[in-house]
Amino acid sequence: MNPGEIYQAYIPDAGPHFIVIVSREELNRGKKVLAALITSAKFAVRSTFANCVVLKAGEFGMTKDCVVQCETVAPIPKDVIDEDAGPIATLNDEVLRDIIKAIGFVIDSDCEPH
C-alpha cells in the first residue's frame, strides 16, 4: 500500500467508506495504516473548507463528488480494508500534494510531500 492509493474500507459503526492512504509505504507493512477518510456527505458545504480536498465524479474512480476529510487522519486496521480488490485508483501528485497541504492546515504547519 502506497500514499495516494484509494481503497474501499468497512469502518465499524460508520459502514463502507473510501479511504486515501497517506502514511509512508514502509509504515504500511504493519497491521495499521494512516488514512484520510473520504465522504460525500454535505459536499456543498465541506467542499469549501481548507481542511477538505475535492474529488469530482469521474476522477480517481469516484462515482459522485466527494471530499477527502484531512482532519480525520486515523489508524485504520488492515482487516477492514478491501486489499483483495486492490486500490480503486491512485491520486496524481497534484491532488496528493493538496491533501498533504490540507493536513498541514489542520495541524498549523507548512507541510509539503517528499
Secondary structure, DSSP 8 states (H G I E B T S, - for coil): --TTEEEEEEETTTEEEEEEE-S-GGGGGSSEEEEEEEE-TTHHHHTT-TTEEEE-TTSTT-SS-EEEEGGG-EEEEGGGB-TTT--SEE--HHHHHHHHHHHHHHTTS-----
